[in-house]
Amino acid sequence: MSGTEAECEGLDPPLTVEEKQAEGMREAYECLVETLINATIKIAETEERVFSREAELASLFAQLAETKLVLEHVLQSTSWRITSPLRKAGQVLNRAKEALRGVLGP
């Protein structure tokens, strides 16, 4: 065996250790990449749910605004104002009935 071959054989063990370190680093890198991909997928799914909830909320707010508008029209209508005394009389009668139940029992 020549001197150059002996020198090359002497280099093999350090390269093997370095190769093992490189393999370990590659595995760690692949694990990190997989974790990053999974986290990215979860973020995308969460964003999709958030957008869906935002759309639902926008729809609910639109329904609420429409309901408020209808209620406002009803409260300002002539029929609502005309029947106001009847509603007040009904409330008084209901309170009197509840008071009598409390005094007389069921």
C-alpha positions as CSV (number, residue, x, y, z in Angstrom):
1,M,0.0,0.0,0.0
2,S,1.4,3.4,-1.0
3,G,1.5,6.4,1.3
4,T,-1.3,8.1,-0.6
5,E,-3.6,5.1,-0.1
6,A,-2.8,5.0,3.6
7,E,-3.6,8.7,3.9
8,C,-7.0,8.1,2.1
9,E,-7.9,5.2,4.4
10,G,-7.1,7.4,7.3
11,L,-9.6,10.0,6.0
12,D,-12.5,7.5,5.8
13,P,-13.5,7.4,9.5
14,P,-13.8,11.2,9.8
15,L,-15.9,11.2,6.6
16,T,-18.1,8.5,7.9
17,V,-18.8,10.5,11.1
18,E,-19.5,13.6,9.0
19,E,-21.8,11.6,6.7
20,K,-23.7,10.4,9.8
21,Q,-23.9,13.9,11.1
22,A,-25.1,15.1,7.6
23,E,-27.7,12.3,7.6
24,G,-28.9,13.2,11.0
25,M,-29.2,16.9,9.9
26,R,-31.0,15.8,6.8
27,E,-33.5,13.8,8.8
28,A,-34.0,16.8,11.2
29,Y,-34.5,19.1,8.2
30,E,-37.1,16.7,6.7
31,C,-38.9,16.5,10.0
32,L,-38.9,20.3,10.2
33,V,-40.2,20.6,6.6
34,E,-43.0,18.1,7.4
35,T,-43.9,20.0,10.5
36,L,-44.0,23.3,8.6
37,I,-46.2,21.7,5.9
38,N,-48.6,20.4,8.5
39,A,-48.7,23.8,10.2
40,T,-49.4,25.5,6.9
41,I,-52.3,23.2,6.2
42,K,-53.7,23.8,9.6
43,I,-53.4,27.6,9.1
44,A,-55.2,27.3,5.7
45,E,-58.0,25.3,7.3
46,T,-58.3,27.8,10.1
47,E,-58.4,30.7,7.7
48,E,-61.1,28.9,5.7
49,R,-63.2,28.5,8.9
50,V,-62.7,32.1,9.8
51,F,-63.8,33.3,6.4
52,S,-66.8,31.1,6.6
53,R,-67.7,32.5,10.0
54,E,-67.2,36.1,8.7
55,A,-69.6,35.4,5.9
56,E,-72.2,34.0,8.3
57,L,-71.8,37.1,10.5
58,A,-72.2,39.4,7.6
59,S,-75.4,37.6,6.6
60,L,-76.7,37.8,10.2
61,F,-75.9,41.5,10.4
62,A,-77.8,42.0,7.1
63,Q,-80.8,40.1,8.5
64,L,-80.6,42.2,11.7
65,A,-80.6,45.4,9.8
66,E,-83.6,44.3,7.7
67,T,-85.5,43.2,10.8
68,K,-84.7,46.6,12.5
69,L,-86.0,48.4,9.4
70,V,-89.3,46.3,9.4
71,L,-89.8,46.9,13.2
72,E,-89.2,50.6,12.7
73,H,-91.9,50.7,10.0
74,V,-94.3,48.8,12.2
75,L,-93.7,51.1,15.2
76,Q,-94.3,54.1,13.0
77,S,-97.4,52.8,11.3
78,T,-100.8,54.3,11.9
79,S,-102.3,50.9,13.0
80,W,-99.7,50.5,15.7
81,R,-100.3,54.0,17.0
82,I,-104.1,53.6,16.9
83,T,-104.0,50.2,18.8
84,S,-101.6,51.6,21.5
85,P,-104.4,52.2,24.0
86,L,-105.7,48.6,23.5
87,R,-102.2,47.2,24.1
88,K,-101.8,49.3,27.3
89,A,-105.2,48.2,28.5
90,G,-104.3,44.5,27.9
91,Q,-101.1,45.0,29.9
92,V,-103.0,46.5,32.8
93,L,-105.5,43.6,32.7
94,N,-102.7,41.1,32.6
95,R,-100.9,42.7,35.6
96,A,-104.2,42.8,37.5
97,K,-104.8,39.1,36.7
98,E,-101.3,38.1,37.9
99,A,-101.8,40.2,41.1
100,L,-105.1,38.4,41.7
101,R,-103.5,35.0,41.2
102,G,-100.8,36.0,43.7
103,V,-103.5,37.0,46.3
104,L,-106.1,34.2,45.6
105,G,-103.7,31.5,44.6
106,P,-103.8,29.3,41.5
